[in-house]
Amino acid sequence: MPEDIGTVKLPPLENITVVVKDIDKTTEFLSRVCGIIGPWETMEYAPTKEELMVGEPFKLKFAFAKLGTIVLQLTQPLEGKTLWSEFLKSKGEGLHNLFFSVPNWEELVGKFNEQGSQIVAGGSLDGKRWCIFDTRPGGITIELGEG
C-alpha cells in the first residue's frame, strides 16, 4: 500500500540511510553485536560536477546490508562540504533519510517541489537520477531514486 505524503503517493520503502563517522567500525560492530546484519557491500561515490543537480563535487563511502526487504545503508562523508557532513556536524551519527525507488521520478520531483520541498542534494549514479528533499519539520529527509 503506497504511503501518502500530502498528494504524493510513494511506493514501499526500499532503503534507510544512517550517516556514520566510520563505516568500517560501524559495520564491524553491527556484524558482531547483531550477527544477522550483513554481509556488507561497500562502495565509494564521487560524482563529477556534471553529474550533480546541486552543490559541489564530494566523496562518500557507502555500506549496504539487507534487513529483510529493506536495505540498511550506512553513509560516511569522506571529502567536501556536503549534506551528510553537515548532518554529522550538527546532529552526530543517526538516521538521515528514507529512500524510495520510483518509476515516475520527474513527476514526483515536481510534486515535492510544488509542496515547497527543496532539493538539497541530487545527481546520478549508474545512469539513474536521485535527489534528496528537505522535508522538515519531520527531521528525516526523503530521497527519490529513478527506478
C-alpha positions as CSV (number, residue, x, y, z in Angstrom):
1,M,0.0,0.0,0.0
2,P,1.6,3.3,-1.0
3,E,2.4,5.9,1.6
4,D,0.7,9.3,1.3
5,I,2.7,12.5,1.7
6,G,0.1,15.1,1.1
7,T,-0.8,14.5,-2.6
8,V,2.4,12.5,-3.3
9,K,2.0,8.7,-3.4
10,L,5.2,6.7,-2.8
11,P,5.9,3.0,-3.3
12,P,7.1,0.8,-0.4
13,L,10.2,1.9,1.5
14,E,13.3,0.5,-0.1
15,N,16.2,1.8,1.9
16,I,17.0,3.5,5.3
17,T,20.2,5.6,5.4
18,V,22.2,6.2,8.5
19,V,25.1,8.7,8.5
20,V,28.2,7.5,10.4
21,K,31.7,8.8,11.1
22,D,33.4,5.5,10.4
23,I,31.8,2.8,8.2
24,D,34.4,0.2,8.9
25,K,34.0,0.4,12.7
26,T,30.2,0.6,12.4
27,T,29.9,-2.4,10.1
28,E,32.2,-4.5,12.3
29,F,30.2,-3.5,15.4
30,L,26.8,-4.3,13.8
31,S,28.0,-7.6,12.4
32,R,29.5,-8.6,15.8
33,V,26.7,-7.4,18.0
34,C,23.8,-8.0,15.7
35,G,25.2,-11.1,13.9
36,I,22.3,-11.2,11.5
37,I,23.2,-7.8,9.9
38,G,25.4,-8.5,6.9
39,P,27.2,-9.3,4.7
40,W,28.1,-5.8,3.8
41,E,28.7,-4.5,0.4
42,T,30.8,-1.3,0.2
43,M,31.5,1.3,-2.4
44,E,32.7,4.9,-2.8
45,Y,30.8,7.5,-4.7
46,A,32.5,10.7,-6.1
47,P,30.2,12.3,-8.6
48,T,31.6,14.9,-11.0
49,K,30.2,18.5,-11.2
50,E,28.3,17.4,-14.3
51,E,26.6,14.5,-12.5
52,L,25.3,16.7,-9.7
53,M,22.0,18.6,-9.7
54,V,23.1,20.9,-6.9
55,G,26.3,21.6,-4.9
56,E,30.0,20.9,-5.5
57,P,31.7,17.5,-6.0
58,F,32.2,15.3,-3.0
59,K,33.2,11.8,-2.0
60,L,31.2,9.4,0.1
61,K,31.6,5.8,1.3
62,F,28.6,3.5,1.4
63,A,27.9,0.2,3.1
64,F,24.8,-1.8,2.3
65,A,23.2,-4.8,4.1
66,K,19.8,-6.3,3.7
67,L,17.3,-6.3,6.6
68,G,14.5,-8.5,5.1
69,T,13.0,-6.4,2.3
70,I,14.7,-3.2,3.4
71,V,18.3,-2.2,2.7
72,L,20.3,-0.5,5.5
73,Q,22.7,2.0,4.0
74,L,25.5,3.5,6.0
75,T,26.9,6.7,4.6
76,Q,30.3,8.2,5.6
77,P,31.3,11.6,4.2
78,L,34.9,11.5,3.0
79,E,35.5,14.7,1.1
80,G,33.8,18.0,0.6
81,K,31.2,20.1,2.4
82,T,28.0,18.0,1.9
83,L,24.6,17.4,3.3
84,W,26.0,14.4,5.1
85,S,29.0,16.1,6.6
86,E,26.8,19.0,7.8
87,F,24.4,16.4,9.3
88,L,27.3,14.8,11.3
89,K,28.5,18.2,12.4
90,S,25.1,19.4,13.6
91,K,23.4,16.2,14.8
92,G,26.0,13.5,15.0
93,E,25.5,10.0,13.7
94,G,22.0,8.9,13.0
95,L,19.0,8.3,10.7
96,H,19.3,10.6,7.7
97,N,16.8,9.7,5.1
98,L,14.3,7.2,3.7
99,F,14.8,6.1,0.1
100,F,12.0,5.3,-2.4
101,S,12.7,4.0,-5.9
102,V,10.1,5.5,-8.2
103,P,9.2,4.9,-11.8
104,N,7.7,8.4,-12.2
105,W,10.7,10.3,-10.9
106,E,10.2,13.6,-12.8
107,E,6.5,13.7,-11.8
108,L,7.2,13.1,-8.1
109,V,10.1,15.6,-8.0
110,G,7.7,18.1,-9.5
111,K,5.0,17.3,-6.8
112,F,7.6,17.6,-4.0
113,N,8.7,21.0,-5.4
114,E,5.0,22.1,-5.7
115,Q,4.6,21.4,-2.0
116,G,7.6,23.6,-1.2
117,S,10.2,20.9,-0.6
118,Q,13.7,22.0,-1.7
119,I,16.2,19.6,-3.4
120,V,19.2,19.7,-1.1
121,A,21.3,17.1,-2.9
122,G,21.0,15.2,-6.1
123,G,22.7,13.7,-9.1
124,S,23.1,10.5,-10.9
125,L,24.6,7.1,-10.1
126,D,24.9,4.3,-12.6
127,G,22.8,6.4,-15.0
128,K,19.9,6.8,-12.7
129,R,18.9,10.1,-11.1
130,W,18.4,10.6,-7.4
131,C,17.6,13.6,-5.2
132,I,17.1,14.3,-1.5
133,F,14.5,16.8,-0.4
134,D,14.5,18.9,2.7
135,T,11.2,17.7,4.1
136,R,11.3,19.3,7.5
137,P,9.8,19.6,10.0
138,G,9.9,15.8,10.0
139,G,13.6,15.7,10.8
140,I,14.2,12.9,8.2
141,T,14.8,13.7,4.6
142,I,13.2,11.9,1.7
143,E,15.3,10.5,-1.2
144,L,13.8,9.6,-4.5
145,G,15.7,7.4,-6.9
146,E,14.8,6.9,-10.5
147,G,13.6,3.3,-10.8
